[in-house]
Amino acid sequence: MTSRTFPLLLALAAPVFAQAPDLRDRDLGKSRALQSAVRQATIAASPWTVRVEALGGSRAGSGPRFDEKGNPSGFNAAMDAASTGVILTADGLVATSTFNLQTNPRILTVILADGREFTAKVAGRDDARMIALLEIEAEGLPTPEVVPVADIEPGIWALALGRTFSGPREPPTVNLGIISAKGRHDGKALQTDASVNPSNYGGPLVDVRGRGLGIIVPYSEGDQEAGVGFYDSGIGFAIPLEDVL
């Protein structure tokens, strides 16, 4: 190799390095694409994700109070609670979790994404799956597109939505994760690492297209209801929406 050919080889090699892709730009593009998909999915699911308010209930185990002589002295103070539900049918059937009925509420109210409020009645419940069915007098309601259980695979993105801390005409709160497993709890439930807690019990687990995967329920790793210590474990469960229907 002569002193004249060496600079020529360097010149020919330089464009190869100049054209190498910037990995940071590529990763940023993927991140922005995922952010956009999450936003669009949340918007798509918002119309059929509702707030469920349980009014005038009592704490578990509460009841009549007695004085030191054993005479009745009134009842424990009533409490109100709120969580999330999913519209199932256009004529007013709404799914939520039995978690929302624990206080034996005197009044159940379903608040739609457009702000309309309806008094609901309990039409049925499945305590094995922790699903309650509510009914409101309404028509023409938006309903979810349902992902068949056969099409749900571990590793796909999953969004846990909730209405407890979002008002009418606001998007639901959203926590992002994946489907970790299916067929859990004797085949009843999907497992996700999306953060789930009482604020989204009864709400939907959706995919990145805004389609319904399942109804979030307070299962723990055993067959018992999840306790406070389980909320941050990175494990949550949902009953497939196809099975609920």
N, C-alpha and C positions, 0 to 999 in steps of 0.2 A: 504494500500500500504506500503510495507516494504522498507527499505533503499536499499535493493538489487534489487528490481524490478524497481525502478524509473530510474536509469541509463540505464536499458535495454529498457525502453519505449523511452527514448531520442534517443538512438541509432537507434531504429526502425523508428522513425519519421524523423531523419536527412536526409535520401536519398530523401524523398518527396520534401523537400525544395531545395535540391541540383539539382533536375531535373526540377524545374520550368523554363519555357522559358524566355530568356532575351528579353523583349519587344523592347529594343533598337536595338538589332540585327535583329529582325523580321521587324521593321520599316525600317531599313537600307536596308534590302533585297528588300522590296517593292519599295523603292526609286530608287535603282539601276535598278530594273526591268522596272520601268517607264522610267528612263533615257534611257535605251537601246531601249525601244519601240519607244520613240520620235526620237532618232537618226535614227533608221531603217526606220521609217515612212518618215522622211525628205529625206533620201536617195532614197526611193522608189518613192517619188513624184517629185524629182529634175529633171528628164529628161523631163517631160512635163510641168514644170513650167518655164516660159520664161520672159525675160525682154522686156518691150515695151518702146521705146524711141520716144517721140514726138518732132520733131526738127523744128525750125523756126516758132514757133507759137507766138501768142501775148497774153498779159494779157487781162483778161475779161474787156470789155468796152474800149479797146484801139482801135486806128484807126488813121486817119490822124491828124496831129498837125497843128495848125494855129498860125501865129504871131499876134501881137496886131492890125494889120490892116485887119485881116481876110484872109490873103493869106496863101495857103498851105505851110508848111515848113517841109514836110517829115512825117515819120511815127514813132510811138513809137518803141522802141527797141524790136527786136524779143527775144523770150525766149525759152529755151529748157527744157524739163521735162522728167522724166522717172518713170515708175511704173512696174506693173507686169501683166502677162497674163497666160492663160491656153490653151494648145493645145487640141482641141476637136476632130479633125479627122486626120488620117494619111496623108491625101492629102492636108493639109495646112490651115484648118480653126482654128482660134485662138480666144478665148473669152477674153475680157478685160472689164474694166468699162468705161462708157461714161465720167467719170472723166478725163480720159487721152486724151479726145478730146476737152476739154474746151478751149484750147488755139488755136483751129483751125490750127493745125500744117500743114506745107507744106509737110513734109516728116514723115512717120511713119516707124520705123524700129523694127523688131522683132529679138532678139538675143537669140539663143537657148543655152541650157546648155552646148553643146559641142563647143560653140564659134562661130558657123556659124551665119551670119547676112543676113536678107532678108528684102527687101522693102515690106511694106504691104499696102494694100488698104482697105478702109472701105467697107465691104460687106453688112452691115445692122446694125441697132441699135434699142434698145427697151428702150426708155427713162423712161417708167413706172418702169422698173426693173433696170435701170441704167446699162444695159449690151450693149456692142458694139461687133460686129463680124468683125474680120479682116481676110484677106486672103493673104497667101503667096504662092509663087510657089515652093512647096517642096513635096516630097513623102517619104513614109516610116517613118513618124514621130511617136514617142512614144505617147501613149494616156493613160488617166487615167482609172482605174477601178472605176466604178460609184456605189455609195451606193444608193439604192432605197430610195425614201422619206419615204416609209412605214417602213423602217428599222432604220430610224434616230429617236432616242428618247432623250428627255431631260436628262442630266446627263452623257452622253457619252463624252469621251475626244475629244477635237477638237484642231487642230493645224492650226494657221494662218501663211501662208508662203508668202514671198516676195522676189523679185529680185532687188529692187531698190538699195540696199546697198551691194549686193554680185555680184562679177564678174563671167564671164564664168568659168566653171569647178569648181566653188565653190558651196557648198550647199546653198540653200536659207536661208534667215533669218527665224527664227521660234519663234512664241509666243504660249504658251500653255494655254488652258482653257477648258471649257466644252460647250456643247450645252445647252443653258439656256431655250429655248422655240422653238417651230416650229409653222408655220402658222401665223407669224407676218406680219404686213403691208398688211392686207386683204388677207392673205394666200400666199403672194409672197415670204416670207423670213424666214430663220432660224435666231435665235438670239444666240449670243455667248458672253461669258465674256473674250474670248481671246483678247488680245490687238490688235486692228486694227486701221490703220491710212493710209494716202496717200501712204506710202511706199508699202503697200500690197493691195491697191484697184485694183480690176481686177485679183488678185491672188487667189489661192485655199484655201479653208478650208478643211482639210483632217482629217481622223480618225487615230488612232494609228497603223493601218495597211497600211497607206499610200494611202488609197482609197479616191476618191474625194467626198466630201460632198456638196460643193457649191462654188460659185464665190463671193468673198468679194466685197461689194458695199458700197458707202458712205451714206447709210440711217442714219437718226437720229430717235429719238423716234416718231417724227411726220412723215409726208411724204416729208419733205424737206431734202435737202442734208446736211450732217453733217458738222458743222463748227468746227473751231479749238478748241473751248471750249468743244466739245463733244468727242474728241479723247481719253481723259483719263477718260471717264465716266465709263468704265468697261462694256460697251454695244456696240456690233458690230453686223452687219447683213451680211448675204450671201444668194444669190439666189441658191436654190438647183440645183446641177449640172444636175440631171435628168431632171429638168424642162428646163434648158438652152438647153440641147440636143433636 
